[in-house]
Amino acid sequence: MYTRQLVISSARMNLCSRLFMRTLHNKPKEADLTSEVEIPMPWGKINGKFWGSQDKQPILAMHGWQDNAASYNLLAPLIAKNTPVLSIDLPGHGLSSWLPPGSIYTEVVYLASIKRVMKYFGWKKVKLMAHSLSSMTSYWFTATFPKEVQYVICLDFFKFPSLDANYYADALGKAINSLIKLEESTNSQLSYSEAEIKRKWLGGIANIDDASCDILMTRGVRQKEDGTR
C-alpha cells in the first residue's frame, strides 16, 4: 500500500522529470566533439558516449529506468565546455551487453558497474551525475564507498521512496514471475516498424515526448535487415 510520503515523492519526481526534459529540448544541438566508448565487463561490455577533453577525468553520467546514454545528448555538451562527461548505457540498456540469460537486473548490478568503470579507467574517486533510477544507485554507491566519491549530482530524485514493508515482498514475487514468464516466451525476436516502436515507447512512459523518444531511440532500438526494429 502506498504511503502519503511515496505519493508526494512520486509527484515531485514526475514534475521534475518533465521540467528537466523540457529544459533540454530548449538547448542548442548536440556538440560534434563526441566519441563512443566500450568498457569490458565480465559478461560483455558497457558502452558510453564521451563529450569534451580526453585529458581530464569526466563526470560519469547515468540514465534512468529503461533509458540509455542518449539521455544526456543535449545536456552533456553544455557541461563539457568546462568538464568532460562520460554517459554510459547501463547493463542491458542501449548498446551495452545484456546480462546472461536468467540474470536479474537490480540496483546492485548497476552499483557494481560503477566500481568496474572506475577500475577500468583507474579513477580513485568518481564524479557522479544521475537521473531517476541511477540517482538512487548513486546514493547507494556513495553510502557504500564514501571515500571513493568526489561529488554527486542528482537531477530529479530527492530521496528513496517510502513504501509499506509488505509492498516489497509482493513486488519481488511479481518480478520473479514476470522473469520466468519472459524466459518461457517463444517471442524472443519481436520486430516492429519505427512508428509502432515509438507508439509503444510513448505509451509506456508518461514523462517523455516525441523529441525525447527520438533521442532515446538512437541507442535503444536496433534496425534489422528487413527494415524493422
N, C-alpha and C positions, 0 to 999 in steps of 0.2 A: 504494500500500500504506500502511495506517495505521501511524503510529509509536506507541510507547508513550505519548509525551507527548500526542498527539492523543486517545487513548483516555481518559487521565486528565482532560484538559481538558474533553472532552465529558461525562464523568460528572459532573464538578463543575458544569458549566453546567446539566445536566438537573436535578440536585438543587436548585440554587439557584432555577431556574425554578419548580419545584414548591413550594418554600418561599415564594417571592415571591407566587405566585398564591394560595396558601392564606392567607397573611397578609392579602392584600387583601380576601378574602371574609369575614374576621372583623371588618372595619372597618364604621363606620356607612354609611348610604346616601349616594348622591351628593348633593352640595350643590345647591341650586337656582340659585345665582348662576353661571350659565354662559352663554356666548354663542358662536354659530357664527361662524367667521372664514373669509374667502375671500381668498387671496393670488394675484394674477395671475402666470402663468408663460408663457413663450413658446409652449407647447403647449396652454395652457388655464388651469388653476388648481390650487392646493393648498388643501385645506380643513383646518380645525382647530377645536378646542374651547378656549375661553379660560375659565379659572377665576380669580376674585379681582379685585383692584383694577385698573382700567384706567389708573391714574396711575403705575404702576411698570412697569419693563421685566420681562417674565415670564421664567421658565425655559422654554427650548424643549425640550419633551419629545418623544422619537421612539420609535416602537414597533419590534417585532421582525419577523422574516421572516413575510410573508403575514398580519400582524395589521393593526391600524389604531389611530387616535387613541383609541378607546374603551378601549384597554389601561390607560389612566390614570384611568378613570371613578371609581374608589374611592380611589385614592391622591392624586390631584391636589387634591381638596377639603381634605384634611388639610394639605397643603403650602401651599395658597392662603390659609390663615389668616394666614400670615406673608409669603409670597412668591407672586405670581401665577404661573400655569402656562399655557402655550400648548402643547397637544398636537396635532401635525399628522398628517394622513394622508400618508404618503409617496406620490410619484407612482405612479399605477396601483393604489393601495390606498384602501379606504374610499370617501369621497365625492370624492376628488381625481381630476383628469382622468387618463385613460390617456395614455401616450406615443403618438406617431404610429405607425401600422402599420409593422412592420419594425424598430422600435427594440428594443434590448436593455436590460433593466433591470439596471443594475450599481451597485456602490457609488459609482462616480464620479458617476452621476446624482444620487444622494442627497446626496453631498458638495457638489455644486454647488447643490443645492436649499437647503442651509443658508445658503450665501452669498447666494442670491437673497432668502431670507426676511429676512436681516439688512439687505440693501439696501432692501427694501420698507419696513421699519419704521425705518430709519435708525440701527440699532444699530452702535456702534463695536466693542463686544465682545459675545459671546454666552455665555449660561449654558446649558449642555447637560445634559440628563438623558436617558439612553438605556437601552434594553433589548435584549439579544441582538444581532441584526444591526446595529442602529443604534449599539450600543456600539462596534463595530468601526469604523463610519463616523465616530463622534465622535473616536476615537483618530487616524484618518487626518486628519480636519479639523484637529485640534489640532497634529499634526505639520506639516501644510501651512501653517496660518495661526496659529502660536503666539501672536502678538501680538494676535489678534482673539478670544481665548477667555478669559473670566473664570474659569470653572471647569467641570469635567466630573464628572458623577455617572453611573457605570455600574453598573447593578443586578445583573447576573449574567454578565458577560463579563470575564474577568480578563486574557486575553492572546489574541493571534492563534493560530489552530490551527497546529500543527507538522505539515506534510504532506510526503510524499515528492514531489520535484520532478516525477516522472513523472505524478503524480496530476492536476496542473493541466492538462496537455495533454489527457489523457483526459476530464476533466470538461468542459473547454471544447468539445471535439468533440461530446460528448453533448448539451450545452446548445444548440449551434447546430443540430444535427439535430432536436432537440425543437422549437425555434423554427420551423424550416421546416415540420415536420410539422403544427404548430398552424396556421400560415398557410394551409396547403393544406386544412385541415379544413373540411368543409361544415357542421359542427355549431357554428356561431358563436353561436346563440341558444338554448342549452340551458336548460330550465326544470325546476325540481324543487319538490316540496312542502317546507314548512318542516321536517318531520320527516326527509325524505331529505337535505336540505342539512346538517342537524345531524349526522346519522349519518356523512355523508362527512367533515365537518369533524373530528369527534371521531376518526374512523378514520385521518385523515391526519396528525394532530398528537398525539403521545402525551402531551404535557405539560399539556394543558388538560382541564378537567372540564366538566360541564353548565353550571354557573354562568358560567364563563369564556366558554364558547361563546355563551351568550345575550348576554353583554355585547358580544362582538366582532361578532355578527350585527346589532347595531343600526346599524352603519355598513358592514359587509361584505356585506350582502345587500340587494337591491332588489326590491320587490314589483311584479309586473306586474298588468295589468288583470284577468286571469283568476284572480288569487289565488295563482299560482305565483310562485317567486322565482328 
